[in-house]
Amino acid sequence: MKIAIQAADLDSPRIDGTRVYLLNMLNRFGELSSSDDFFIFHRENFNPKLEPKKFPNYQILQKPFPFYWTQIKFSMELYKGNFDSLWMPMQALPFVGRKNLKTTVTIHDLAFKYFPEFFPKRDLLRLNLFTDFAIKNSDKIVAVSQSTKKDILHFYPGIKEEKIKVIYHGFDPDLFQRKFSEETEKEILDRYTLSDVQYVLYVGALQPRKNLEQLIEAFEMVRKEKHRLKLVLAGGKAWMWKEIVKCVNKSEFRNDIIITGTISFEEVAVLYQNAEVFVFPSLYEGFGIPILEAMASGTPVICNQNSSLHEVAGDAALYYKGTSGELVFKMKEVLESKFIRDNLVRKGSEQIKKFSWDKCAKETLEFIKE
């Protein structure tokens, strides 16, 4: 089978969960099915941190084009290639395509339907246009959680349920369960002034849906009692990030709030492993890979109670119902009780056994080939 894959998002300088997902799929597809030929299309140069493995049955095809790359250049390449199947990992689909080309689209989330105010107007228009077309016109849909499947059926009641398959994400145990040398740990922690202090950690993009202003407010209340505590926001600036940075700069504890920017996978792993607690205050997630990464790192987890987060964390996290006061209470519970921390870590080590990139890749490839 000749399978075309749109991989242009791996060219991006920003690393997020959707790009980590695509990278992990491409790092496995070639080995999973050596009898199939994969045609990996992208636009510019791969981000060096997101460059996929090469297999004998891979053709990596770089096709530069100045604008509307997916709809013009990539669409033209699909016509020329006579492919059997197309996988679109980023909830879009060329508007023009061959009728006999089987198409599979991954839908990561429909956050823009619930929180349109958290997206720039231009992005919101694009997301609605591309996602609407992809969901309605693809042959098959991968939903990354039951929550996302439910959202698809809610916002697109005309879609047949049997068209959708739920396939969970995974995590990288080799990275997040790695034992780093003392020198490496010290170098990374020193880089962010985190040696010999306790810190609360968030990992992910800086954008309004992540609800980081509430986390900052909760941290301030806890910090008044715990003088050696810091807050680390580990991730790159996505969109509408300025209000988050403004909130940090206005804080009386701004010197104890660290925004790392985009950092390496190794740095993220060390930050997870040395954090007192990982807090994921997001208002909505299609999946929530950082939860698994924190659990794999042996770090207790606190989550907001919404969307897919309970599917991912199960009973291995403490949940709060959206208020800063309740988040403060949960943070204090974890910071002050070794029993609670140890219990969450133990449950987390069991919860992560349900998820893996190997399983995700196998199920995804089988679905694409059906």
Buried (B, 14 or more C-beta within 10 A) or exposed (E): EBBBBBBBBBBBEBBBBBBBBBBBBBBBBBEBBEEBBBBBBBBBEBBEBBBBEEBEBBBBBEBEBEEEBBBBBBBBBBEEBEBBBBBBBBBBBBBEBBEEBBBBBBBBBBBBBBBEEBBEEEEBEBBBEBBEBBBEEBBBBBBBBEBBBBBBBEBBEEBEEEEBBBBBBBBBBEBBBBEBEEEBBEBBBEEBBBEEBBBBBBBBBBBBBBBBBBBBBBBBBBBEEBEEBBBBBBBBBBBBBEEBBEBBEEBEBEEBBBBBEBBEBEBBBBBBBBBBBBBBBBBBBBBBBBBBBBBBBBBBBBBBBBBBBBBBBBEBBBBBEBEBEBBBBBBBBBBEEEEBBEBBBEBBBEBBEEBBBEBBBBBBBEBBBE
